[in-house]
Amino acid sequence: MAQTQSMIEPFVETQKREGVISYGLSSYGYDARVSDEFRLFTNVDSAVVDPKDFRAESFVTRTGPVAIIPPNSFALAHTVEYFRIPRDILVICLGKSTYARCGIIVNVTPLEPEWEGQVTIEISNTTPLPAKIYANEGICQFLFLQGSEPPETSYKDKAGKYMHQRGVALPRL
């Protein structure tokens, strides 16, 4: 358990469920919380989304206990928790069923061995209605897979561009 606690800060040892979307240690993973900082996608300038030339102006920042994601749109947010992934671990993320059953999809790319930081989360509202996201409550579940041996090259070895991120990290080339 001591190794797990140093991997995730702050670490919640038992799953919290009472009146909130659950978060904390679960049977085979960890349910992370979404922070209260949201970057909501907007199309005020009719911009083109270009991952090689991404414009920060495509988002408006909102902070608070709830975010409203417009219909058929998305937001970027980040976990409350800061993760430090060991060299022999790969982490996969899945959305919480409570949100998925409401048409809200969470996407996070795998956390590679020796990556660390707060995780940027993409939250898509696939419905034709506005959708509420609750800050400081569960948003996704991380599953930890241990390799039979460490990889030849870790994220740290590659000096990955998203290493040590805090807050929402926008696309970088």
Protein Blocks (a to p, Z undefined) as FASTA:
>chain_A
ZZmmmmpccddfbacfehpacedjdfklccddddfbdcdddfklopacdfklccfklpcc
dddjbdcddehiacddddfbdcdddfkbccdddddfklmmnopacddddddehiacdddd
ddddfbfbdcdddehiafbdcdddddfbdcfbdfklnopakgoiacjddddZZ
